[in-house]
Amino acid sequence: MLRSLRARVAAAAVVTVALVLVVAGGLLLRGDAVQRGEELDTALDRRVDALSAGDLQDLPTDGDRRGPHHRFPRGDEFVARVLDGDVVTAGHRDAGFLPAGEQLGFDTVPGPGGPWRVRTAAGDDGTLVQVAAPLSSVNRGAFETRRRALRLGLFGLLLTGLLGWAAGGVALRPLSQLTAAARRVAATRDLSTRMPPRAGPAEVDAVADSLDVMLGRLEESAAGTTTALEASRRFAADAGHELRTPLTSVRANLDALARNPDLPPAERARILADVTREQDRLVGLLDALQALARGDASPPPPEPVDLAEVADAAVERIRAGHPGLAVELAAGHEDLTIAGSADGLRIVVDNLLLNAARHGRPDGTVRVRLERDGADCVLAVDDDGPGIPVPDRSRVLERFARGAAAAGPGSGLGLALVHQQVRLHGGTLAIGDSDLGGARISVRLPRAGRSPRR
């Protein structure tokens, strides 16, 4: 079985042409045989008409019936005779095989060397005229015609096969280019490779489009897998780096309690309180690292989220956790719906408020403002702390980075979490100075129905 598509195309062309040649050749050969038979009958008719008119000069008479066979103008042999009743009045001796002449018209009878075609007609003087010619001449001509047709047919099939092979190569060239491109992808594992420009048949272009779609999906899947692995590695590295200090502190405090079972109650209580603080710090640090890892891996599908509701709930939580802090919320009645993740936006607002509460003045003021600015929603959080120096404003957005003026507790992950979620939502973050004396962190997010920034 042919495995090459090009060979199959050439073979199909040869088979098709062969079937056409067989049918057409059969019809042509049959027509040629009929035509040759008609030409022989016409020649016999002419000869019979001449003999019927009394032109007997070429026929041997009673005394000499051994004359040579006559030939028609086209070169075929014939024999003839004239009958008067049962008596042959003129004719060739070799015409003795002819029938008695009871039936007028054409007939085919056996004779020397094979069948003969006989024409019997009534003469003007009441005699019968018979002329016969061997059908071997017709058969020889038909055989020569068949032989020439066979030679031409074989040559035509050979030419068809060569042309089919060449045409198949041209037609399948786009498919060969697709195969080469697919092999390059397999060899280089570069999923960003795309199929060559479309210039072939519609069917090949459809295959190329499908391959491009498949490669695009594989590229996205591979990128997601790489991102998830990188996030896992980064989480493990960050956790190992940042958990070492609090775990060391907890271990030191527990060793102190184990070595000194007779510590005064006040000292024991102080050490246990320190262990509790470190444990809380560990939990908060792990939560932040997990949130960062989830954001690095794959963001959840977007959904409509009312940013005003998220901010209002976050303000209530920060007020409950910091009773002495004055938190002001200013939000109008405008539509502040964001297309994003409710959990991600909650991380943004919670960490901005917690950052302002930690780095502002004790029992100070935090101001939260929500507004629409064109096609964006803007969230601004102001505090009354020392602010963030200009040289530190880009660095504090990195993981485990803290400003030079930061004095409160913290892991250095809060603003990194905020920055990550803002980018995932297609927004921007800016750090400036607040009229309260501290820092102002502004977040600009596209409203629902608007394309995010890239």
Long-range contacts (C-beta under 8 A, 24 or more apart in sequence): 5-168, 5-172, 5-175, 6-165, 6-168, 6-169, 6-172, 7-165, 7-168, 9-164, 9-165, 9-167, 9-168, 9-171, 9-172, 10-161, 10-164, 10-165, 10-168, 11-161, 11-164, 12-164, 13-160, 13-161, 13-163, 13-164, 13-167, 14-157, 14-160, 14-161, 14-164, 17-156, 17-157, 17-160, 18-153, 18-157, 21-153, 21-156, 21-157, 25-149, 25-153, 28-149, 29-142, 29-145, 29-146, 29-149, 32-141, 32-142, 32-145, 33-138, 33-142, 36-138, 36-141, 36-142, 37-117, 37-138, 39-74, 40-76, 40-117, 40-133, 40-135, 40-137, 40-138, 41-106, 41-117, 41-119, 43-72, 43-73, 43-74, 43-76, 43-78, 43-133, 44-78, 44-106, 44-117, 44-118, 44-119, 44-131, 44-132, 44-133, 45-119, 47-72, 47-78, 47-80, 47-119, 47-131, 48-119, 48-121, 48-129, 48-131, 49-121, 51-80, 51-82, 51-123, 51-129, 51-131, 52-121, 52-122, 52-123, 52-124, 52-129, 53-124, 54-123, 54-124, 54-125, 56-82, 56-90, 59-90, 59-91, 59-92, 60-90, 60-91, 60-92, 60-93, 61-89, 61-90, 62-89, 62-90, 65-90, 65-91, 65-92, 65-93, 66-93, 67-92, 69-94, 72-133, 75-137, 76-133, 76-134, 76-137, 77-133, 77-134, 77-137, 78-131, 78-132, 78-133, 79-131, 79-132, 79-133, 80-129, 80-130, 80-131, 80-132, 81-129, 81-130, 82-123, 82-127, 82-128, 82-129, 82-130, 83-127, 83-128, 83-129, 83-130, 84-126, 84-127, 84-128, 89-127, 91-130, 95-130, 95-132, 98-130, 98-132, 101-128, 101-130, 108-135, 114-139, 171-201, 173-200, 174-199, 174-200, 174-201, 174-204, 174-205, 174-208, 175-200, 175-204, 175-207, 178-204, 178-207, 178-208, 178-211, 181-211, 182-211, 185-215, 191-215, 191-218, 191-219, 191-222, 192-219, 224-297, 224-298, 227-296, 227-297, 227-298, 228-296, 228-297, 228-298, 230-296, 231-292, 231-293, 231-296, 231-297, 232-293, 232-297, 234-292, 234-293, 234-296, 235-289, 235-290, 235-292, 235-293, 238-289, 238-292, 238-399, 238-400, 239-285, 239-286, 239-289, 241-400, 242-285, 242-289, 242-400, 242-411, 243-282, 243-285, 243-286, 246-278, 246-281, 246-282, 246-285, 247-278, 247-282, 249-274, 249-278, 250-275, 250-278, 250-279, 250-282, 253-278, 281-409, 281-411, 284-411, 285-411, 285-413, 288-411, 288-413, 288-414, 288-417, 289-413, 291-347, 291-417, 292-399, 292-413, 292-416, 292-417, 292-420, 295-344, 295-417, 295-420, 295-421, 295-424, 296-420, 299-341, 299-344, 299-424, 300-341, 300-343, 300-344, 302-339, 302-340, 302-341, 303-339, 303-340, 303-341, 303-342, 304-337, 304-338, 304-339, 304-448, 305-337, 305-338, 305-339, 305-340, 305-341, 305-342, 305-345, 306-336, 306-337, 306-338, 307-336, 307-337, 307-338, 307-345, 307-370, 307-377, 307-379, 307-445, 308-336, 308-370, 310-342, 310-345, 310-346, 310-349, 311-349, 311-368, 311-370, 311-379, 313-346, 314-346, 314-349, 314-350, 314-353, 315-353, 315-368, 317-350, 317-353, 318-350, 318-353, 318-354, 318-357, 318-366, 321-357, 322-357, 324-362, 324-363, 325-357, 325-360, 325-363, 325-364, 325-365, 325-366, 326-363, 326-364, 326-365, 326-366, 327-353, 327-365, 327-366, 327-367, 327-368, 328-365, 328-366, 328-367, 328-368, 329-368, 329-370, 330-367, 330-368, 330-369, 330-370, 331-368, 331-369, 331-370, 331-371, 332-370, 332-371, 332-372, 334-371, 334-372, 335-372, 335-447, 336-370, 336-372, 336-377, 336-447, 337-447, 337-448, 338-377, 338-425, 338-445, 338-446, 338-447, 338-448, 339-446, 339-447, 339-448, 339-449, 340-424, 340-425, 340-445, 341-421, 341-424, 341-425, 344-421, 344-424, 344-425, 345-421, 345-425, 347-417, 347-418, 347-421, 348-379, 348-417, 348-418, 348-421, 348-422, 348-443, 349-379, 351-414, 351-415, 351-417, 351-418, 352-379, 352-381, 352-418, 352-441, 352-443, 353-381, 354-414, 355-381, 355-383, 355-410, 355-414, 355-415, 355-418, 355-441, 356-381, 356-382, 356-383, 356-385, 356-438, 356-439, 356-441, 357-383, 358-408, 358-409, 358-410, 359-383, 359-385, 359-386, 359-403, 359-406, 359-407, 359-408, 359-410, 359-438, 359-439, 360-384, 360-385, 360-438, 361-385, 365-436, 367-434, 367-436, 372-447, 373-444, 375-446, 375-447, 375-450, 376-427, 376-444, 376-445, 376-446, 376-447, 376-450, 377-444, 377-445, 377-446, 377-447, 378-442, 378-443, 378-444, 378-445, 379-442, 379-443, 379-445, 380-440, 380-441, 380-442, 380-443, 381-440, 381-441, 382-434, 382-435, 382-436, 382-438, 382-439, 382-440, 383-434, 383-436, 383-438, 383-439, 384-434, 384-436, 384-437, 384-438, 385-437, 385-438, 385-439, 386-438, 387-433, 387-434, 387-437, 387-438, 387-439, 388-431, 388-439, 393-431, 396-431, 397-429, 415-441, 418-443, 425-452, 426-451, 426-452, 426-453, 426-454, 427-452, 427-453, 428-453
